[in-house]
C-alpha cells in the first residue's frame, strides 16, 4: 500500500470531463495527483504503467448482482463465494459491488443475512464488497420474477426489525412494492436506518408510487423489469419513474431484459444523472449454455441468456464491461455523461464520497480500457488487482 503507482495513458474519462494525455499518480491507496504527461515526466514511481493508446476511468460500481461463475451469495459458502466473485469482477472493471440476496422464506432469509454479514466483515481482496442489497421479501407475488413464491409476503414491520438487527449496518438497499399495506412505515424505518428503499417487483399504480415517493422513496429497481409495461392509459411504476425527476433508477444494459430502443428512451427521459447501470448478474454469468440447478431452482442458459421458462428471465449474464460497451452503442449519451451511470451516480446513491471520480483524494480505484473498451488493467485502492498482460506493468525495484 505504501508503493507509488504512475499510470500514463492517452486520456482520462470521468463525469463531465476528458483529460487528454493523462497521467495519474497513486499513493497510499488514493489518487495523489492527476494531469497531463508533462507534469509527471520527472516522477520516479515504484510501479509504472504506460499504455499510450488506452484510456482510464474510475473503477465501476455494480450495486445489484446475485453471483458469478456458479457462485451464489445465497449459498452457505458465502465467505468463499464472495471472495471468488470479487476476483472475477476486477477482470471486468468493477472495483466496488453490492452483493444481492433474492427473496427467501423467512428463516432461510435470516440465515442468509447472518452468512453474508460474516463474509462482508471478513472482506475481499478483489473488488470491494460494500454492504448488501435485498430483493423483498415485501414485493408483489404477481411480479416476483425468479424470486420463489415462499419468499414473497406482505410488509411485516417486526420481520423488518429483525432483518435490520441481523444486518448490523451492512444492509444498503431493499426493494419493496409500493402497493403493499404499511409501505410508508417500511420506507420510514428503512430511511431511519440509512437503508435505501427501492421500488420494484410491483404492480403499483401511479397514485401508490407517488405516495411512496412523497414518503421518501427515491430509487427504482431495474426499470421496466418486474413491473407492468408502459401503457398509454394505465400509468404505473415505469411511466411514473420516467417522468419524476426525484427518482434515480437502475437499468440493465444487456439489450435482452430491455430492448435497446427502450434503453435509449429511458436515458433520454431520465438524463445521465438519474440512471445507475447494474448487471443484475446471476451465478450463471460466465458459465456456458446448459441446464443448471441453482439452490433448488432449475434454469436454462441458452444462447447466453438465462431463463426459468420461455416467459421468465432468470437474471442476466452481463458484466459491467459489456454494459459499458452497450450504453455507448444503444444510447445518445456522450461518454462523459454515460460514465456517470457506472461511477459517480451509484457512488452518490450509496453515499460513497471517496470514489466515482478521477480527482485527487479519491480512492485509487481505476480501470484502464483499450480503444475498443476491453479491460486491460484494474486498480483497487492503488494496487493492481488485475492485468490482462503482465508486461503492461513495470516495477522499479
Secondary structure as GFF3:
##gff-version 3
##sequence-region A 1 397
A	DSSP	beta_strand	5	14	.	.	.	ID=ss1
A	DSSP	beta_strand	17	20	.	.	.	ID=ss2
A	DSSP	beta_strand	22	27	.	.	.	ID=ss3
A	DSSP	beta_strand	30	36	.	.	.	ID=ss4
A	DSSP	three_ten_helix	37	40	.	.	.	ID=ss5
A	DSSP	beta_strand	47	58	.	.	.	ID=ss6
A	DSSP	beta_strand	60	65	.	.	.	ID=ss7
A	DSSP	beta_strand	67	68	.	.	.	ID=ss8
A	DSSP	beta_strand	71	72	.	.	.	ID=ss9
A	DSSP	alpha_helix	78	90	.	.	.	ID=ss10
A	DSSP	beta_strand	94	101	.	.	.	ID=ss11
A	DSSP	alpha_helix	106	122	.	.	.	ID=ss12
A	DSSP	beta_strand	128	135	.	.	.	ID=ss13
A	DSSP	three_ten_helix	149	151	.	.	.	ID=ss14
A	DSSP	alpha_helix	157	167	.	.	.	ID=ss15
A	DSSP	beta_strand	171	176	.	.	.	ID=ss16
A	DSSP	alpha_helix	183	192	.	.	.	ID=ss17
A	DSSP	beta_strand	196	199	.	.	.	ID=ss18
A	DSSP	alpha_helix	206	215	.	.	.	ID=ss19
A	DSSP	beta_strand	219	220	.	.	.	ID=ss20
A	DSSP	alpha_helix	237	243	.	.	.	ID=ss21
A	DSSP	beta_strand	248	252	.	.	.	ID=ss22
A	DSSP	alpha_helix	260	270	.	.	.	ID=ss23
A	DSSP	beta_strand	275	278	.	.	.	ID=ss24
A	DSSP	beta_strand	290	294	.	.	.	ID=ss25
A	DSSP	beta_strand	297	302	.	.	.	ID=ss26
A	DSSP	beta_strand	305	307	.	.	.	ID=ss27
A	DSSP	alpha_helix	320	330	.	.	.	ID=ss28
A	DSSP	alpha_helix	335	338	.	.	.	ID=ss29
A	DSSP	three_ten_helix	339	342	.	.	.	ID=ss30
A	DSSP	alpha_helix	344	349	.	.	.	ID=ss31
A	DSSP	beta_strand	366	369	.	.	.	ID=ss32
A	DSSP	beta_strand	375	380	.	.	.	ID=ss33
A	DSSP	beta_strand	383	387	.	.	.	ID=ss34
A	DSSP	three_ten_helix	390	392	.	.	.	ID=ss35
A	DSSP	beta_strand	393	395	.	.	.	ID=ss36
###
